[in-house]
Amino acid sequence: MNQSDVDVVAPTTAEVHAITQDPDPVLRNLRITHCYHLLSKALAARTGGSANWCTFAVWASKQVGQTIRGEDLGRTLERLPDPEAVELLVAGLRRVAPLPFTAVTSLARQAVLATARLDEVSAAAARGNLKVFEEIAHEFARFLAWTGPVTDFVATLRPGDPPDGQHHLRQAFTHYDRATTTADPKQRAELLLLANLEVGLHEQTRLQPEIQAAMEAPVVDPAELYHRLLDLLLPGNRVTKWLRRALLTVLGRRSRLRAASDRLADQARTLARQAVTRHLMTLALPDELLDLSTDLDAPFPPLLAELVDPELLALLTQVDPTPDSLRDTAAQDWSDLPDRMHYIADMFRCHAQRTTLLSPPFSDDQVTAMNAGRLPTGRL
């Protein structure tokens, strides 16, 4: 280890804790992402510049930030409603509250956005982002500051399997420590891959409830949407609303409005789930956008083309059903833990030595803004 490596300063546990206390989920996510970058660089400096778990966590956290901010989920639903549903609404409102096509379109979109539970998707993403950082970033910060034997460090971690135990983290930090001391590049590469997978398995096991919550959140209740539509399309005081609804019944128009509402609910539910799935199954790396629903196609780096470490091979038998192959790495259901881990295992292996992953996720000006408690400008 040379002196320049030693001089790379890692965030402290106090700094990690301060980030977890930020009440703003959007700003907290940005600070989490930047902190992962600093932890990644500090550990990479000790291990020869290869990717570690924190390196991948940078880009995963940056991706989940889009979900937390709801940037594209709302835009996806703005494609609603389809013209046929609007025509049904317009027809149902004739002689009761005649409105132009464009006005009905706008009000129907408002109703869908208000009932699509997108805030619950964002909340689940924010909970998961904080949950993982609060535990794992804290342990990386402790590890990087630790000066005693690694056996003493891992002894402070809880035994047992996740979600309550930290057995995988115990193993991971033991292997990270060995990776910092070995002079054999291949052994170091395999130790790092092993450690990354062990942290990843712990992380993904603990994240299971939040991932399922995000996938299941966009449930549009047809009855709730129907009542929201009536409130928006039949404005006025309580008496006026009652009279207009009574007139709908007299004219036999309620069934048309109900049919339009049910159609909108089905469309909104489908589009929202597609949007959430696309967010969860996309990972933007610095120079590549990974679609997690398609097989990986990057080659294994030379040092990891043929694996020999017995512990690594043993773990891969648990998480990689197609050993030494990228066949069927595509995740079919991101809420399924084994399905996720198959993709993640091969992704860690394919991209283990990509130096571009160590590049910063934000500009210096953006970091300055977030450290001052301001939301940065520009693309995040």
C-alpha positions as CSV (number, residue, x, y, z in Angstrom):
1,M,0.0,0.0,0.0
2,N,1.6,3.3,-1.0
3,Q,1.3,6.6,0.8
4,S,-1.1,8.2,-1.7
5,D,-3.5,5.3,-1.1
6,V,-3.3,6.0,2.7
7,D,-4.1,9.6,2.1
8,V,-7.6,8.9,0.7
9,V,-9.9,10.0,3.4
10,A,-13.1,8.0,4.0
11,P,-16.2,9.4,5.6
12,T,-16.5,8.8,9.3
13,T,-19.3,7.0,11.1
14,A,-20.3,10.3,12.5
15,E,-20.7,11.7,9.0
16,V,-22.7,8.6,7.9
17,H,-25.0,9.1,10.9
18,A,-25.5,12.8,10.1
19,I,-26.7,11.9,6.7
20,T,-29.2,9.4,8.0
21,Q,-30.7,12.2,10.1
22,D,-31.5,14.4,7.1
23,P,-35.3,14.6,7.1
24,D,-35.6,15.4,3.4
25,P,-35.6,12.0,1.5
26,V,-34.6,13.7,-1.8
27,L,-31.6,15.5,-0.4
28,R,-30.7,12.6,1.9
29,N,-30.6,10.3,-1.1
30,L,-28.2,12.6,-2.9
31,R,-25.9,12.8,0.1
32,I,-26.1,9.0,0.5
33,T,-25.0,8.6,-3.1
34,H,-22.1,10.9,-2.7
35,C,-21.0,9.2,0.5
36,Y,-21.0,5.8,-1.2
37,H,-18.7,7.4,-3.8
38,L,-16.3,8.5,-1.1
39,L,-16.3,5.1,0.7
40,S,-15.8,3.4,-2.7
41,K,-12.8,5.5,-3.5
42,A,-11.2,5.0,-0.1
43,L,-11.6,1.2,-0.3
44,A,-10.5,1.1,-3.9
45,A,-7.3,3.0,-3.0
46,R,-6.4,0.2,-0.7
47,T,-7.3,-2.6,-3.1
48,G,-5.7,-1.5,-6.4
49,G,-8.6,0.5,-7.9
50,S,-11.1,-2.3,-8.5
51,A,-14.8,-2.0,-7.9
52,N,-16.1,-2.8,-4.4
53,W,-19.7,-3.0,-3.2
54,C,-19.8,0.7,-2.5
55,T,-18.9,1.4,-6.1
56,F,-22.0,-0.4,-7.3
57,A,-24.0,1.2,-4.5
58,V,-23.2,4.6,-5.9
59,W,-25.1,4.0,-9.1
60,A,-27.9,2.0,-7.6
61,S,-28.5,4.8,-5.1
62,K,-28.4,7.4,-7.9
63,Q,-30.9,5.3,-9.9
64,V,-33.3,4.9,-6.9
65,G,-33.1,8.7,-6.5
66,Q,-35.2,9.1,-9.6
67,T,-37.9,6.9,-8.0
68,I,-37.7,8.9,-4.8
69,R,-38.1,12.1,-6.7
70,G,-40.9,10.6,-8.8
71,E,-39.3,12.2,-11.9
72,D,-40.6,9.7,-14.5
73,L,-43.4,8.0,-12.8
74,G,-45.7,11.0,-13.0
75,R,-44.6,11.7,-16.6
76,T,-45.6,8.1,-17.5
77,L,-49.1,8.6,-16.2
78,E,-49.4,11.9,-18.0
79,R,-49.9,9.8,-21.1
80,L,-53.4,9.0,-19.6
81,P,-56.2,9.1,-20.3
82,D,-56.8,7.5,-23.7
83,P,-59.2,9.3,-26.0
84,E,-61.9,6.6,-25.8
85,A,-62.1,6.9,-22.0
86,V,-62.4,10.7,-22.3
87,E,-65.2,10.3,-24.9
88,L,-67.0,8.1,-22.4
89,L,-66.7,10.8,-19.7
90,V,-67.7,13.6,-22.1
91,A,-70.8,11.6,-23.1
92,G,-71.7,10.9,-19.5
93,L,-71.5,14.5,-18.5
94,R,-73.8,15.9,-21.3
95,R,-76.7,18.0,-19.9
96,V,-75.2,17.7,-16.4
97,A,-71.8,19.4,-16.6
98,P,-70.9,19.9,-20.3
99,L,-67.1,20.2,-20.6
100,P,-64.8,20.3,-23.6
101,F,-62.7,17.4,-24.4
102,T,-59.4,19.1,-23.4
103,A,-60.8,20.0,-19.9
104,V,-62.1,16.5,-19.3
105,T,-58.7,15.1,-20.3
106,S,-56.9,17.4,-17.9
107,L,-59.2,16.7,-14.9
108,A,-59.2,12.9,-15.6
109,R,-55.3,13.0,-15.5
110,Q,-55.4,14.9,-12.2
111,A,-57.7,12.2,-10.7
112,V,-55.4,9.4,-11.9
113,L,-52.3,11.1,-10.5
114,A,-54.0,11.7,-7.2
115,T,-55.0,8.0,-6.8
116,A,-52.1,6.1,-8.3
117,R,-50.2,5.8,-5.0
118,L,-46.9,7.1,-6.6
119,D,-46.0,8.7,-3.2
120,E,-46.0,5.2,-1.7
121,V,-43.6,4.0,-4.4
122,S,-41.3,7.0,-3.6
123,A,-41.6,6.3,0.2
124,A,-40.7,2.6,-0.2
125,A,-37.7,3.5,-2.3
126,A,-36.6,6.1,0.3
127,R,-37.0,3.6,3.1
128,G,-34.9,1.0,1.4
129,N,-32.2,3.6,0.4
130,L,-31.9,4.7,4.1
131,K,-32.2,1.2,5.5
132,V,-29.2,-0.1,3.6
133,F,-27.0,3.0,4.0
134,E,-27.7,3.2,7.7
135,E,-26.3,-0.2,8.3
136,I,-23.8,-1.0,5.6
137,A,-22.2,2.4,5.0
138,H,-21.7,2.6,8.8
139,E,-19.8,-0.7,8.7
140,F,-17.7,0.4,5.8
141,A,-16.8,3.6,7.5
142,R,-15.9,1.6,10.7
143,F,-13.9,-0.8,8.6
144,L,-11.9,1.9,6.9
145,A,-11.1,3.5,10.2
146,W,-10.2,0.3,12.0
147,T,-6.6,-0.2,13.0
148,G,-6.7,-3.5,14.9
149,P,-7.0,-7.1,13.7
150,V,-9.9,-7.7,11.3
151,T,-11.0,-10.6,13.6
152,D,-11.7,-8.0,16.3
153,F,-13.7,-6.0,13.8
154,V,-15.9,-8.8,12.6
155,A,-16.5,-9.9,16.1
156,T,-18.5,-6.8,16.6
157,L,-21.0,-7.8,13.9
158,R,-24.0,-9.9,14.7
159,P,-23.9,-13.7,14.0
160,G,-26.6,-15.3,12.0
161,D,-28.2,-14.9,8.6
162,P,-30.0,-11.7,7.4
163,P,-32.2,-9.9,7.9
164,D,-31.3,-9.9,11.6
165,G,-27.8,-11.4,11.5
166,Q,-24.7,-10.1,9.8
167,H,-22.9,-13.3,8.9
168,H,-22.5,-12.3,5.3
169,L,-21.0,-9.0,6.4
170,R,-18.6,-10.8,8.7
171,Q,-17.4,-12.8,5.8
172,A,-17.2,-9.9,3.5
173,F,-15.0,-7.7,5.6
174,T,-12.7,-10.6,6.3
175,H,-12.3,-11.0,2.5
176,Y,-11.9,-7.2,1.9
177,D,-9.1,-7.2,4.5
178,R,-7.4,-10.1,2.7
179,A,-7.7,-8.2,-0.6
180,T,-5.9,-5.2,0.8
181,T,-2.9,-7.3,1.8
182,T,-2.4,-9.9,-1.0
183,A,0.1,-9.1,-3.7
184,D,-1.5,-11.6,-6.2
185,P,-3.8,-9.7,-8.6
186,K,-5.9,-12.7,-9.4
187,Q,-6.4,-13.6,-5.7
188,R,-7.3,-10.0,-5.0
189,A,-9.8,-9.8,-7.8
190,E,-11.5,-13.0,-6.6
191,L,-11.5,-11.9,-3.0
192,L,-13.1,-8.6,-4.0
193,L,-15.8,-10.3,-6.0
194,L,-16.5,-12.7,-3.1
195,A,-16.8,-9.8,-0.7
196,N,-19.0,-7.8,-3.0
197,L,-21.3,-10.8,-3.4
198,E,-21.5,-11.3,0.3
199,V,-22.5,-7.7,1.0
200,G,-24.9,-7.9,-1.9
201,L,-26.6,-11.0,-0.6
202,H,-27.0,-9.3,2.8
203,E,-28.3,-6.1,1.3
204,Q,-30.8,-7.7,-1.1
205,T,-32.2,-10.0,1.7
206,R,-32.8,-7.0,3.9
207,L,-34.3,-4.9,1.0
208,Q,-36.9,-7.6,0.2
209,P,-39.8,-5.9,2.0
210,E,-39.1,-2.5,0.4
211,I,-38.7,-3.8,-3.1
212,Q,-42.0,-5.7,-2.8
213,A,-43.7,-2.6,-1.4
214,A,-42.5,-0.5,-4.3
215,M,-43.6,-3.1,-6.9
216,E,-47.0,-3.5,-5.3
217,A,-47.7,0.2,-4.4
218,P,-49.3,1.5,-7.7
219,V,-52.7,0.1,-7.0
220,V,-55.5,2.3,-8.4
221,D,-58.7,1.7,-6.6
222,P,-61.5,2.0,-9.2
223,A,-64.0,3.2,-6.5
224,E,-61.6,5.8,-5.2
225,L,-60.9,7.0,-8.8
226,Y,-64.6,7.2,-9.6
227,H,-65.4,9.4,-6.6
228,R,-62.3,11.6,-7.3
229,L,-63.5,12.0,-10.9
230,L,-67.0,13.1,-9.8
231,D,-65.5,15.6,-7.4
232,L,-63.4,17.2,-10.2
233,L,-65.9,16.9,-13.0
234,L,-68.9,18.0,-11.0
235,P,-67.6,21.0,-9.0
236,G,-69.6,23.2,-6.7
237,N,-70.9,23.3,-3.1
238,R,-72.4,20.3,-1.4
239,V,-75.9,21.0,-2.6
240,T,-74.8,21.6,-6.2
241,K,-72.8,18.4,-6.2
242,W,-75.8,16.4,-4.9
243,L,-78.1,17.8,-7.5
244,R,-75.7,17.1,-10.4
245,R,-75.2,13.5,-9.1
246,A,-78.9,13.0,-8.8
247,L,-79.3,14.2,-12.4
248,L,-76.8,11.7,-13.5
249,T,-78.9,9.0,-12.0
250,V,-82.1,10.3,-13.6
251,L,-80.5,10.5,-17.0
252,G,-79.0,7.0,-16.6
253,R,-75.4,8.4,-17.1
254,R,-73.7,6.9,-14.0
255,S,-73.0,3.6,-15.8
256,R,-71.1,5.5,-18.6
257,L,-69.0,7.4,-16.0
258,R,-68.4,4.2,-14.1
259,A,-67.2,2.4,-17.2
260,A,-64.9,5.2,-18.1
261,S,-63.5,5.3,-14.6
262,D,-62.9,1.5,-14.6
263,R,-61.1,1.8,-17.9
264,L,-58.9,4.6,-16.6
265,A,-58.1,2.6,-13.4
266,D,-57.0,-0.4,-15.5
267,Q,-54.8,1.8,-17.7
268,A,-53.3,3.7,-14.8
269,R,-52.5,0.5,-12.9
270,T,-50.8,-1.1,-15.9
271,L,-48.8,2.0,-16.8
272,A,-47.8,2.7,-13.2
273,R,-46.6,-0.9,-12.6
274,Q,-44.7,-0.7,-15.9
275,A,-43.0,2.5,-14.8
276,V,-42.0,1.2,-11.4
277,T,-40.7,-2.0,-12.9
278,R,-38.7,-0.1,-15.5
279,H,-37.2,2.1,-12.7
280,L,-36.3,-0.8,-10.5
281,M,-34.9,-2.8,-13.5
282,T,-32.7,-0.1,-15.0
283,L,-29.3,0.8,-13.8
284,A,-27.5,3.8,-15.3
285,L,-23.7,3.3,-15.1
286,P,-21.4,6.2,-16.1
287,D,-21.1,5.0,-19.7
288,E,-23.8,2.4,-20.1
289,L,-27.5,1.9,-19.3
290,L,-28.2,-1.6,-18.1
291,D,-31.6,-3.1,-18.7
292,L,-31.9,-5.7,-16.0
293,S,-34.6,-7.6,-17.9
294,T,-32.1,-8.6,-20.6
295,D,-29.1,-10.8,-20.4
296,L,-25.7,-9.2,-19.6
297,D,-23.4,-9.2,-22.6
298,A,-20.1,-7.7,-21.2
299,P,-17.3,-10.3,-21.1
300,F,-15.8,-11.4,-17.8
301,P,-12.5,-9.6,-17.1
302,P,-9.4,-11.8,-17.6
303,L,-8.7,-12.1,-13.9
304,L,-12.2,-13.4,-13.3
305,A,-12.7,-15.5,-16.5
306,E,-11.8,-18.7,-14.7
307,L,-12.5,-18.8,-10.9
308,V,-10.5,-20.9,-8.5
309,D,-11.2,-19.5,-5.0
310,P,-13.2,-22.3,-3.2
311,E,-15.3,-19.9,-1.1
312,L,-16.2,-17.9,-4.1
313,L,-17.2,-21.0,-6.1
314,A,-19.3,-22.2,-3.2
315,L,-21.2,-19.0,-2.9
316,L,-21.8,-18.8,-6.6
317,T,-23.4,-22.3,-6.5
318,Q,-26.0,-20.6,-4.3
319,V,-26.7,-17.5,-6.3
320,D,-25.7,-18.2,-9.9
321,P,-27.6,-21.1,-11.6
322,T,-25.6,-20.7,-14.9
323,P,-22.0,-20.8,-13.7
324,D,-19.4,-19.1,-16.0
325,S,-22.1,-18.1,-18.3
326,L,-24.3,-15.0,-18.9
327,R,-27.1,-17.1,-20.1
328,D,-30.5,-16.4,-18.5
329,T,-29.0,-13.6,-16.3
330,A,-32.0,-11.4,-17.3
331,A,-34.2,-10.8,-14.2
332,Q,-37.8,-11.9,-14.9
333,D,-39.2,-10.7,-11.6
334,W,-37.2,-8.1,-9.6
335,S,-39.2,-8.8,-6.5
336,D,-37.9,-12.4,-6.5
337,L,-34.6,-12.5,-4.5
338,P,-32.9,-15.5,-6.3
339,D,-33.8,-13.9,-9.6
340,R,-32.2,-10.6,-8.5
341,M,-29.1,-12.3,-7.1
342,H,-28.4,-14.2,-10.3
343,Y,-28.3,-10.9,-12.3
344,I,-26.3,-9.1,-9.5
345,A,-23.7,-11.9,-9.2
346,D,-22.9,-11.7,-12.9
347,M,-23.1,-7.9,-13.0
348,F,-20.5,-7.7,-10.2
349,R,-18.3,-10.1,-12.1
350,C,-18.6,-8.5,-15.5
351,H,-17.9,-5.0,-14.3
352,A,-15.5,-5.7,-11.4
353,Q,-12.6,-3.8,-13.0
354,R,-14.3,-1.0,-14.9
355,T,-12.5,2.1,-13.6
356,T,-15.2,4.4,-14.9
357,L,-17.5,3.2,-12.1
358,L,-15.2,5.1,-9.7
359,S,-16.0,8.4,-11.3
360,P,-18.0,10.9,-9.2
361,P,-21.8,10.8,-9.6
362,F,-22.2,14.6,-9.1
363,S,-20.3,17.7,-10.1
364,D,-18.3,19.7,-7.5
365,D,-21.0,22.4,-7.5
366,Q,-23.7,19.9,-6.9
367,V,-21.8,18.4,-4.0
368,T,-21.2,21.9,-2.5
369,A,-25.0,22.6,-2.7
370,M,-26.0,19.4,-1.1
371,N,-23.5,19.8,1.7
372,A,-25.0,23.2,2.3
373,G,-28.4,21.6,2.6
374,R,-29.7,22.8,-0.8
375,L,-31.1,20.8,-3.6
376,P,-28.5,21.0,-6.5
377,T,-29.4,22.2,-9.9
378,G,-28.7,20.4,-13.1
379,R,-29.2,16.7,-14.0
380,L,-29.1,14.5,-11.0
